Amino acid sequence: MTADLISGRLGGDQFPARVLGREHRRYPAGEGEREAFADLLNWSDLNTLLAHQRLDSPRMRLAAGGVIDAGTYTRLRQYRRMPDWNQPVPHLFQQQLKEGATLVLDAIDEMHPPIGRLISELEAWLRTGIQVNAYASWTSREGFGVHWDDHDVIVLQVSGRKRWRIYGNTRLAPLHEDVEFAEEEPTETIDEFVMAPGDVLHVPRGCWHAVAASEGEPSLHLTCGLVTTTGVNFLRWLVNDLVGHDEIRADVPRAATEHALWARRISKLVSDRLRSPEVVEEYWRSQDETSAARPVFSLPVAVTGDLTLSSVVRFASLRGTVTSEHTQVGDEVVYAAQGRRWRLSAKVAPAIAHLNRNGPTCVKELHELVPTVSEKALLGLLHRLMDDGALAWEGDV
């Protein structure tokens, strides 16, 4: 499963431009697509995670109309050199599920590589962070009742079927820390449907909904929660972007006679910046270039330094940018990612651009793209990028 398949199902770039955050929409799987998400997570994978990961509450929790006290299905485990934790007791845990509880496993993308790889690609496409929670349920009892989320979600139905009831929004684009909250839940649905394996669903933030495995079969689905990127975030970035101006850094005047003039000067600085036709794209570019990479380790090569022409490497971040700049010392290629910038000789630009665009690549192929750069020089550059955390080793061919 790749992000290209999901973005294609959602309609490509029309999805973030016209659907994301605006309306709920279901994308049923077509003929032969029912197993589309089977490689992401199966019941055996879930059993292994539950048995071998230290999944303490609230990261792993059971819910039935609200979160169930973990003490009813766990036991305290104590260690000499590790923190204590509440380990699920299989038969008690499973009894809660029989009685209608829903299992929730937060941030499964951090512990299950197939999901983590997919989400890295989706983050690059949608230009925002994503956390994936897994939900497993067996009965028609609702885990959380009618509720809304403060972030947009993309739901992937992996196994079984689950009924969704959609009630719509009572407040446009609510925030996690808002000035007003809708307290009374709606009672009339605007849509109702059953998600089957391979189906995809988008639910915008603030959209009330309720979900239940009421179709008589076990249900397993993944909810991809998108980090919100709002006007509040944009304005915070804009303020930081204006810090170079003396007027922005100076104290707010205390004398009443200076207030109006000072406010006009600040207004002009902000207005001039907002009138730039590129300002919004500059914001998105900044988000790409400063987003943290998902952790990736390159042992033993990162320690031994034994990169060769047979090594396969990739950038740690999938959201980096590559630009060319002309400086007093000559032309350079600039790679920006993870809040850092690497200025490199323009001679290696084809290799850097290829890595950023195509992902894992054999060093030999990179060397063929830059024939005027010696093997030693290229390997030295790649070592430097790896030592800086920008590059990862994925094995040898």
Secondary structure, 3 states (H helix, E strand, C coil): CCHHHHHHHHCCCHHHHHHCCCCCEEECCCCCCCCCCCCCCCHHHHHHHHHHCCCCCCCEEEECCCECCHHHCEEEECCCCCCCEEEECHHHHHHHHHCCCEEEECCHHHCCHHHHHHHHHHHHHHCCCEEEEEEEECCCCCCCCCECCCCCEEEEEEECCEEEEEEEECCCCCCCCCCCCCCCCCCCCCEEEEECCCCEEEECCCEEEEEECCCCCCEEEEEEEECCCCHHHHHHHHHHHCCCCHHHHCCCCCCHHHHHHHHHHHHHHHHHHHCCCCHHHHHHHHHHHHCCCCCCCCCCHHHHCCCCCCEEEEECCCCCEEEEEEECCEEEEEEEECCEEEEEEHHHHHHHHHHHHHCCEEHHHHHHHCCCCCHHHHHHHHHHHHHCCCEEEEEEC
